[in-house]
Amino acid sequence: MRIVRLLGFLVFLSVLAGGAFVWTTWRELRAFRDTPFGSGAEKIVEVDPGTNASGVIRRLAEAGVISDEKTARRYLRMWKRDKRTLKAGEYAFSGPLLPDDVLERIYKGEVKTWKFTVPEGLRADEIAPIIERASLGRSSELLALMRDPAFATELGLPFPSLEGFLFPDTYAFPHSVKPRELLSAMVARYRESWKKAEARRRPGVTLDEGQAVVLASIIEKETGRQDERQRISCVFHNRLAKGMKLQTDPTVMYATMLRRGGKWSNNITKKDLAAPHPYNTYAVAGLPPGPIANPGEAALVAAISPIDCRDLYFVSRNDGSHVFCPDLRCHQAAVQEWQVEFFRAKRAAREADTVREAAAPRDGAAPAAETTPPRG
């Protein structure tokens, strides 16, 4: 009888000890679950493909994202969170975070992304370095792919390069993105905007998609003003309808760059204007054979939705706006005012400033004494 009582007492103690252990463990895991951990500094954790839950926990603990590796493993087992798939990738964590929030990012594959922004009107050779600065590829490799005719064909583009179809926008990609995936996404973003622009096509405008993108790229380079794009488009449509050369400076700059093996210059000489080249719209009638930049949605809309106008010319006011004219006489007067006289006045003002600076006394020097010529 005593032995039975003793055994019962020992069983009671075992149950009590087991209950205490479970309760202590439960409290410990709840505290782990409910207590944010981590400093404000960004911590990068790389999860390789095939890494199991224990491996992920180890890396999180080593990086200082979670407080305790052993407790985290027990937590995953108790809540059976180790049964879910943890996705490979590069993850960034900062600030005190709850373990569930940390793990949920990895379950969902919310990897760290690098952002870059492409403004409207940039060329492919200007976009590639922007992507490289975002640590998403080498500029030379990206540019070669942008100019690869086979890749352009694969993407269904009407020209042998991606020029014109690298849509201006802000993008975010994981570090693991491949150049082809990145550029394909930019072209896909273009297609979304082209579809919206096409829905606003003006009746009677017969430009196909390729021609529209070429014209949009010229419009984008000619003006950044929303209120002028459709009027500039009207000028070009009117000139095309009359068989006039477009005579637009950005195409000459692009032609000059191609003639010089990729060396860009903002200056145009008389020799450049006269140089025969398919992209030189002073020398060749009609649209150039491809886009000269990458236009945004507003320029795409303007290319196939010009306003009604009789204008055939426009000239810059040198402040981002333009003077529009329906005939050559009006245009010549605008050129005289805004190109000849405007820059003549600027030169005169600079020369006057130079004279004043030369006549001004230097710091610490007394002004020169006036001299009076001797009398007879």
C-alpha positions in Angstrom: 0.0 0.0 0.0 2.8 2.4 0.9 4.4 1.6 -2.5 1.2 2.4 -4.3 0.9 5.7 -2.5 4.6 6.5 -3.2 4.1 5.7 -6.9 1.0 7.9 -7.0 2.9 10.7 -5.3 5.7 10.4 -7.8 3.3 10.5 -10.7 1.7 13.6 -9.2 5.0 15.3 -8.9 5.9 14.3 -12.5 2.6 15.7 -13.8 3.1 18.8 -11.7 6.7 19.2 -13.0 5.5 18.6 -16.5 2.7 21.1 -16.2 5.1 23.6 -14.8 7.5 23.0 -17.6 4.8 23.4 -20.2 3.5 26.5 -18.5 7.0 28.0 -18.3 7.7 27.1 -22.0 4.4 28.5 -23.0 5.1 31.8 -21.2 8.6 31.9 -22.7 7.3 31.4 -26.3 4.5 33.9 -25.8 7.0 36.4 -24.6 9.2 35.7 -27.6 6.2 36.0 -29.9 4.9 39.3 -28.4 8.2 41.1 -27.9 9.6 43.2 -30.8 13.4 42.8 -31.2 16.1 44.5 -33.2 17.9 47.7 -33.7 17.0 50.5 -36.1 19.9 49.7 -38.5 19.1 47.8 -41.7 20.1 44.2 -41.5 20.4 42.1 -44.7 19.7 38.4 -44.6 20.3 36.1 -47.6 18.2 33.0 -47.8 19.6 30.5 -50.3 17.4 28.2 -52.3 16.7 25.0 -50.4 17.5 26.5 -47.0 15.3 24.8 -44.3 13.6 26.5 -41.4 16.4 25.9 -39.0 18.9 27.4 -41.4 16.7 30.5 -41.9 16.4 30.9 -38.1 20.1 30.6 -37.7 20.7 33.4 -40.2 18.1 35.7 -38.7 19.6 35.2 -35.2 23.2 35.8 -36.5 22.1 39.0 -38.2 20.4 40.3 -35.0 16.8 40.2 -36.5 15.5 37.7 -33.8 16.5 37.5 -30.2 17.2 33.8 -29.7 17.8 31.0 -32.1 16.9 28.1 -29.8 13.6 29.7 -28.7 12.7 30.6 -32.3 13.1 27.0 -33.3 10.8 25.8 -30.5 8.3 28.5 -31.4 8.2 27.3 -35.0 7.7 23.7 -34.0 5.0 24.4 -31.4 2.9 26.5 -33.8 3.9 24.3 -36.7 5.2 27.3 -38.6 8.1 25.2 -39.8 5.7 23.4 -42.1 5.3 26.4 -44.4 7.7 27.2 -47.3 10.3 29.9 -46.6 11.2 31.5 -49.9 14.7 32.2 -51.0 15.9 35.7 -51.6 17.6 38.8 -50.1 15.6 40.3 -47.2 16.1 43.6 -45.3 15.0 44.2 -41.8 15.2 47.3 -39.6 13.8 48.5 -36.3 12.3 46.3 -33.5 10.1 43.6 -35.2 7.9 40.8 -34.0 9.0 37.3 -35.0 5.8 36.7 -36.9 6.3 39.8 -38.9 9.9 38.7 -39.8 8.8 35.2 -40.7 5.8 36.4 -42.7 8.0 38.4 -45.0 10.0 35.3 -45.8 6.9 33.2 -46.2 5.5 35.7 -48.7 8.8 36.3 -50.5 8.8 40.0 -49.7 12.5 40.4 -50.7 14.5 43.7 -50.6 14.1 45.7 -53.8 16.3 48.4 -55.4 14.5 51.4 -57.0 15.4 53.6 -59.9 13.5 56.3 -61.8 13.7 57.0 -65.5 12.6 60.5 -66.5 10.7 61.1 -69.7 12.8 61.7 -72.8 16.0 59.8 -72.0 17.9 57.7 -74.5 18.9 54.1 -73.9 22.5 55.1 -73.3 21.3 57.4 -70.6 19.0 54.8 -69.0 21.5 52.0 -68.7 23.8 53.9 -66.2 20.7 54.8 -64.1 20.0 51.0 -63.7 23.6 50.3 -63.0 23.7 52.9 -60.2 20.7 51.0 -58.6 23.0 47.9 -58.5 20.7 46.0 -60.9 23.1 45.3 -63.7 26.1 46.4 -65.6 25.5 49.4 -68.0 27.4 47.8 -70.9 25.5 44.5 -70.6 22.2 46.4 -70.4 22.9 48.7 -73.3 24.0 45.7 -75.5 20.7 44.0 -74.7 18.7 47.2 -75.4 20.3 47.3 -78.9 20.0 43.6 -79.6 17.7 43.1 -82.7 16.9 39.5 -81.7 15.7 40.6 -78.2 13.6 43.4 -79.8 12.0 40.9 -82.1 11.4 38.5 -79.2 9.5 41.3 -77.4 7.5 42.0 -80.6 8.8 45.5 -81.2 8.7 47.2 -84.6 12.3 48.3 -84.5 15.7 46.5 -84.1 16.2 48.0 -80.6 14.4 48.9 -77.4 14.9 52.6 -77.9 11.5 54.3 -77.5 10.0 51.4 -75.5 11.9 51.7 -72.2 9.0 53.4 -70.5 9.8 56.3 -68.1 8.7 55.4 -64.6 9.9 54.4 -61.2 10.8 50.7 -60.9 11.7 48.4 -58.0 13.4 45.0 -58.6 15.1 42.5 -56.3 18.9 42.1 -56.6 18.4 38.8 -58.3 16.6 40.2 -61.3 18.1 39.3 -64.7 18.7 42.1 -67.3 16.2 40.5 -69.7 13.5 40.3 -67.0 14.1 44.0 -66.0 14.0 45.3 -69.6 11.0 43.2 -70.5 9.2 44.7 -67.5 9.9 48.2 -68.8 8.6 47.3 -72.2 5.5 45.8 -70.6 5.0 49.1 -68.8 5.2 50.8 -72.2 2.5 48.5 -73.6 0.1 49.5 -70.8 0.5 53.2 -71.6 0.3 52.6 -75.4 -3.0 50.9 -74.9 -4.3 53.9 -72.9 -3.0 56.3 -75.6 -4.5 54.2 -78.4 -7.9 54.6 -76.8 -7.5 58.4 -77.2 -6.4 58.3 -80.9 -8.0 61.0 -82.9 -10.1 60.0 -85.9 -8.2 60.4 -89.1 -4.7 59.9 -87.6 -3.2 56.9 -89.5 0.2 56.5 -87.9 0.9 53.0 -86.9 2.4 52.1 -83.5 6.0 52.4 -84.6 5.5 55.7 -86.4 3.5 57.1 -83.4 6.4 56.2 -81.0 8.9 57.9 -83.3 6.8 61.0 -83.4 6.2 60.9 -79.6 9.9 60.7 -79.0 10.5 63.8 -81.0 7.6 65.6 -79.2 9.1 64.6 -75.9 12.5 66.1 -76.8 10.9 69.3 -78.1 8.9 70.2 -75.0 8.3 69.3 -71.5 5.2 71.5 -71.3 1.9 69.6 -71.0 0.0 72.5 -72.7 2.2 72.4 -75.8 2.6 68.7 -76.7 -0.5 68.4 -78.7 0.1 71.7 -80.6 3.7 70.6 -81.4 2.2 67.4 -82.6 -0.2 69.3 -84.8 2.8 71.2 -86.4 4.5 67.9 -87.3 1.3 66.4 -88.6 0.7 69.5 -90.8 4.3 69.3 -92.1 4.0 65.6 -92.9 0.7 66.2 -94.7 2.3 68.9 -96.9 5.4 66.8 -97.6 7.6 69.3 -95.7 10.7 68.2 -93.9 10.2 68.1 -90.1 13.4 70.0 -89.5 13.5 69.3 -85.8 16.8 69.8 -83.9 16.6 66.8 -81.6 16.8 64.4 -84.6 19.9 66.2 -85.8 21.6 65.7 -82.4 20.6 62.0 -82.5 22.0 61.7 -86.0 25.2 63.5 -85.0 25.6 61.1 -82.1 25.3 58.1 -84.3 27.7 59.6 -86.8 30.2 60.2 -84.0 30.0 56.7 -82.7 27.9 57.4 -79.7 29.4 60.7 -78.6 26.6 63.1 -77.6 26.6 66.9 -78.1 24.0 69.5 -77.5 25.5 71.9 -80.0 24.4 71.8 -83.7 26.6 73.2 -86.4 25.7 74.1 -90.0 27.7 71.1 -91.0 25.5 68.9 -88.8 22.3 70.3 -90.3 23.6 69.5 -93.8 25.1 66.1 -93.1 23.1 63.3 -94.8 21.8 60.8 -92.3 18.5 58.9 -92.0 17.8 60.6 -88.6 18.6 64.1 -89.9 15.1 65.6 -90.6 16.7 68.7 -92.1 18.2 66.5 -94.8 15.6 63.7 -95.1 11.8 64.1 -95.5 9.4 62.2 -93.3 9.8 60.6 -89.9 13.2 59.2 -88.9 13.6 55.4 -89.0 13.3 54.9 -85.3 12.6 56.7 -82.0 15.3 59.1 -80.7 14.3 58.8 -77.0 11.9 57.1 -74.7 8.6 59.1 -74.5 6.1 59.1 -71.6 2.4 58.6 -71.9 1.5 62.2 -72.5 3.8 62.3 -75.5 2.3 59.1 -76.8 -1.2 60.6 -76.5 -0.1 63.8 -78.2 1.4 61.9 -81.2 -1.9 60.4 -82.2 -4.2 63.0 -80.8 -3.0 66.4 -82.1 -5.1 69.5 -81.7 -6.5 71.4 -84.7 -4.2 74.1 -85.8 -2.8 75.8 -89.0 0.8 76.1 -87.6 3.8 74.9 -89.6 6.6 76.4 -87.4 7.5 76.9 -83.8 10.5 78.6 -82.2 11.7 78.5 -78.6 11.3 81.5 -76.3 14.3 80.1 -74.3 12.1 79.5 -71.2 10.6 76.2 -72.1 7.7 77.7 -74.1 7.4 78.3 -77.9 6.0 80.8 -80.4 3.9 79.0 -83.0 3.4 80.3 -86.5 1.2 79.4 -89.5 3.6 80.8 -92.2 7.2 81.6 -92.9 6.9 85.3 -92.5 5.6 85.0 -88.9 8.3 82.4 -88.2 11.1 84.5 -89.4 10.0 87.4 -87.2 9.8 85.0 -84.2 13.3 83.8 -85.0 14.6 87.3 -85.2 13.1 88.2 -81.8 13.7 85.1 -79.9 16.9 83.7 -81.4 18.9 86.6 -83.0 17.9 89.6 -80.8 17.5 87.6 -77.6 21.0 86.1 -77.7 22.5 89.4 -79.0 21.1 91.1 -75.9 22.4 88.4 -73.7 25.9 88.7 -75.2 25.8 92.5 -74.8 24.7 92.1 -71.1 27.6 89.7 -70.5 30.1 92.0 -72.1 28.8 94.9 -70.0 29.2 92.8 -66.9 32.8 92.0 -67.9 33.6 95.7 -68.4 32.1 96.6 -65.0 34.0 93.8 -63.2 37.3 94.9 -64.9 36.7 98.6 -63.8 35.7 97.7 -60.2 38.5 98.2 -57.6 40.0 95.1 -56.1 39.5 94.3 -52.4 41.7 96.6 -50.3 42.8 98.8 -53.2 42.0 102.4 -53.4 40.1 103.6 -56.5 42.3 105.0 -59.3 42.7 108.7 -59.1 41.2 110.7 -61.9 43.8 112.5 -64.0 43.4 115.9 -65.6 45.2 116.6 -68.8 47.7 119.5 -68.4 46.6 122.8 -69.7 48.1 124.4 -72.8 
